[in-house]
């Protein structure tokens, strides 16, 4: 590691040590519990936006399920209130826009580049690199937090309802994701390496349709596609760079909604992906639960990565070979431009001098931003032998020459 980089070791996953801001915020939530009911969140969203048309009522079953499943700490309930109200407000603004401009539904999303890779496989870095092309469209975190805010509208982030939990210094805590405060989880910014103008996962848009995990996701993918059309109509341009880890499990739905897409599949050592994902899950859980079951969290992370890999391998034959580009994590991190050239060749795009300059600028900024790095220890943190875990993913190693990262 370069001398100017800092290593961070999160060694309190099993016995979390909370920040002062986190303790104060938990105490605040305990003193002032939220009314986490359907009527309360719907009313708050309407008051926030001045709108009442939530669109088709099919979202209500998912809303009720989400509210009913929130049985954690007062802080967990407060954060759920904030998240649900924000998503309902986004939904209100979206349907208001559709009502005034029904022609949005007739737009087409032509030949997007869709990055399909499991969590922690380099998809964000790859998307950010391609999104350096000014000819292409990507969702940014700042936009995802308030996607349909029009000129003169009141930003959701300015609302006391949305930021109902006590703020940090000056009452304006910084965010790493919409609603995720860095004063409560200071290492999360290092884990995710994101700023407000960095790329976001478009499946965040689906949250305002309140999908249920074990139900048919087709309506939610169609809803997301319409939201992308609306954003395209509002701000352009019309060729998208998309990515979300959950896409691994829904290639059929991506093909149905974006038949001309170029699919970029990222590949990384599954043990490294599980290690990183489990660390992130365990770290954020300290705010949502009085006890952190690290072993259960690790098992869930391993199941999630395996499920994504198996689903993607199962459905890959559905995609024509000339619409798929495979990108190995270790090759991409060593030479970003070569990967971009292969992707652009498949997508029918030209690599311009301006793009090369923009990619160089992005990578320079990315390197400056990554001044800190999380140091993992699979054995110490989770009691897991990397070689033993690797056996579980032999089906994947047999097909993809990823570089082993965890020993």
Number of C-alpha atoms within 10 A of each C-alpha: 7 6 6 9 13 14 13 14 12 15 15 12 20 16 12 17 12 14 13 11 18 21 14 17 20 22 14 17 21 15 10 14 13 19 12 17 14 14 9 13 26 18 15 20 26 18 13 20 17 12 16 16 15 22 15 9 9 12 19 15 13 18 22 13 13 15 17 12 8 17 11 14 17 23 23 18 21 26 23 19 25 23 19 25 24 28 23 26 28 26 26 23 24 22 20 17 17 17 13 9 12 11 12 20 14 9 14 16 19 13 18 21 27 21 28 26 29 29 21 23 25 21 25 24 21 21 22 20 22 25 24 21 19 12 13 16 23 30 23 19 22 17 18 20 22 20 23 23 17 12 6 6 9 13 15 21 14 10 12 12 18 22 21 16 19 18 17 17 10 6 9 12 17 18 18 20 19 17 18 16 20 19 18 25 18 12 20 21 18 17 19 13 18 21 17 17 11 18 24 26 19 21 19 16 25 20 22 26 27 21 22 16 8 6 9 10 15 15 15 21 22 16 16 21 22 21 23 24 20 23 21 20 16 15 9 15 14 21 17 22 23 26 26 19 20 17 22 27 21 18 20 17 17 20 14 12 18 18 16 16 24 25 30 25 20 20 27 25 23 29 24 20 22 26 22 21 24 24 24 18 17 23 22 17 18 21 24 18 15 11 12 20 15 21 16 13 19 23 13 16 23 21 13 17 23 19 16 21 20 16 15 20 15 13 14 17 9 10 16 10 12 11 16 20 19 17 23 19 18 16 15 18 13 10 10 17 18 12 19 20 14 16 23 17 13 19 21 10 12 10 16 10 9 12 20 15 13 18 21 16 14 18 17 11 11 16 12 12 13 15 15 18 16 16 13 18 18 20 10 10 20 19 12 15 13 17 11 10 14 19 12 14 18 11 14 20 17 9 9 13 12 18 15 14 13 17 11
